[in-house]
Amino acid sequence: MSSSKRHFLRTAIALALALLLSSSASSAEKDKDLKKHFGLIFGTAYGPDDRPLYGARIEIHPVGHKHPSFELISDHRGEFAQRVAPGPADYLITGQVEYAPIENGALQTGKKKKMKAETKVHIEAEERQDVSLHFKE
């Protein structure tokens, strides 16, 4: 192979690699941008005694959709959080919990009650919205 052909081949390979690397770098930057843009729903679940409620099952879905997009469980402080697409959009937040009262220092498992709560939230753009779910008997 002549030296001019080898030089041409090396140049072509170098250009192809440079093009490939610049393409993957720009797509990585786009992925980073997409991960930075979101709305945040942050909530707290409260029991009938107005104390934070651990273990409540939370479902979040856009208004008008039947099936939940997100399923969460409230933590020990009764809190839950979910990233959603930047708005504008309305979301319906529903919660369910089984609650066993404590009488005379003993858990009354035979008196378990199922409670539900529901609220709506509006996400206008890339923002955080704080909500609370109050479970009633």
C-alpha positions as CSV (number, residue, x, y, z in Angstrom):
1,M,0.0,0.0,0.0
2,S,1.4,3.4,-0.9
3,S,2.1,6.0,1.7
4,S,-0.6,8.3,0.3
5,K,-3.3,5.6,0.6
6,R,-2.2,4.9,4.2
7,H,-2.3,8.6,5.0
8,F,-5.8,8.9,3.5
9,L,-7.0,5.8,5.4
10,R,-5.6,7.1,8.7
11,T,-7.2,10.5,8.1
12,A,-10.6,8.9,7.3
13,I,-10.5,6.7,10.5
14,A,-9.5,9.7,12.6
15,L,-12.4,11.8,11.2
16,A,-14.9,8.9,11.8
17,L,-13.7,8.5,15.4
18,A,-13.9,12.3,16.0
19,L,-17.4,12.4,14.6
20,L,-18.5,9.4,16.7
21,L,-17.1,10.9,19.9
22,S,-18.6,14.3,19.4
23,S,-22.0,12.7,18.7
24,S,-22.0,10.6,21.9
25,A,-20.8,13.6,24.0
26,S,-23.7,15.8,22.7
27,S,-26.3,13.0,23.4
28,A,-24.9,12.7,26.9
29,E,-25.3,16.4,27.5
30,K,-28.9,16.2,26.3
31,D,-29.5,13.3,28.8
32,K,-28.1,15.5,31.6
33,D,-30.4,18.3,30.6
34,L,-33.4,16.1,30.6
35,K,-32.6,14.8,34.0
36,K,-32.3,18.4,35.4
37,H,-35.8,19.4,34.2
38,F,-38.6,18.1,36.3
39,G,-41.4,19.1,38.7
40,L,-41.5,17.7,42.3
41,I,-44.5,16.6,44.3
42,F,-43.5,16.4,48.0
43,G,-46.1,15.3,50.5
44,T,-46.8,14.2,54.0
45,A,-49.4,11.7,55.1
46,Y,-51.3,12.4,58.4
47,G,-53.4,10.0,60.4
48,P,-56.7,10.7,62.1
49,D,-54.7,12.0,65.1
50,D,-52.9,14.5,62.9
51,R,-49.6,12.8,63.4
52,P,-47.3,11.7,60.5
53,L,-48.4,8.3,59.2
54,Y,-45.9,5.6,58.2
55,G,-46.6,3.0,55.6
56,A,-49.4,4.7,53.7
57,R,-49.7,3.5,50.1
58,I,-49.7,6.5,47.8
59,E,-50.7,6.6,44.1
60,I,-50.0,9.6,41.8
61,H,-51.5,9.9,38.3
62,P,-52.3,12.7,35.9
63,V,-55.9,13.8,36.1
64,G,-57.9,12.1,33.4
65,H,-55.9,8.8,33.5
66,K,-57.3,5.8,35.3
67,H,-54.1,3.9,36.1
68,P,-51.5,5.3,38.5
69,S,-48.2,6.5,37.0
70,F,-46.4,6.3,40.4
71,E,-46.8,4.1,43.5
72,L,-45.1,5.1,46.7
73,I,-45.0,4.3,50.4
74,S,-44.8,7.1,53.0
75,D,-41.6,6.9,55.2
76,H,-41.3,7.1,59.0
77,R,-42.0,10.8,58.9
78,G,-45.0,10.3,56.8
79,E,-43.3,11.8,53.8
80,F,-43.2,10.9,50.1
81,A,-41.7,12.5,47.0
82,Q,-42.0,12.0,43.3
83,R,-40.4,13.7,40.3
84,V,-42.8,14.4,37.5
85,A,-42.6,15.9,34.0
86,P,-42.4,19.8,34.1
87,G,-45.9,21.2,33.7
88,P,-48.4,22.5,33.2
89,A,-50.2,19.4,34.5
90,D,-52.7,18.4,37.2
91,Y,-52.1,15.3,39.3
92,L,-54.4,13.3,41.5
93,I,-52.9,11.9,44.7
94,T,-54.7,9.1,46.5
95,G,-53.7,7.2,49.6
96,Q,-54.8,4.1,51.4
97,V,-53.7,2.7,54.8
98,E,-54.8,0.1,57.4
99,Y,-54.8,1.6,60.8
100,A,-54.9,-0.3,64.1
101,P,-55.7,1.8,67.2
102,I,-53.7,1.5,70.4
103,E,-55.8,1.1,73.6
104,N,-54.3,0.9,77.1
105,G,-50.8,0.5,75.5
106,A,-51.8,-2.5,73.4
107,L,-52.2,-2.6,69.6
108,Q,-55.8,-3.6,68.7
109,T,-55.3,-5.6,65.5
110,G,-58.9,-6.8,65.6
111,K,-60.1,-3.2,65.2
112,K,-58.2,-2.4,62.1
113,K,-59.7,0.3,59.9
114,K,-59.1,1.1,56.3
115,M,-58.8,4.8,55.6
116,K,-58.4,6.7,52.3
117,A,-57.3,10.2,51.4
118,E,-57.2,12.2,48.2
119,T,-56.0,15.5,47.0
120,K,-55.0,17.3,43.7
121,V,-51.9,19.2,42.8
122,H,-51.0,21.4,39.9
123,I,-47.5,21.6,38.5
124,E,-47.0,24.7,36.4
125,A,-43.4,24.3,35.4
126,E,-40.1,23.1,36.9
127,E,-41.2,23.6,40.5
128,R,-41.8,21.9,43.9
129,Q,-45.4,21.6,45.2
130,D,-45.9,20.5,48.8
131,V,-49.1,18.6,49.6
132,S,-50.6,16.9,52.6
133,L,-52.9,13.9,52.8
134,H,-55.2,13.7,55.8
135,F,-56.6,10.3,56.4
136,K,-60.0,10.3,58.2
137,E,-61.8,7.4,59.8
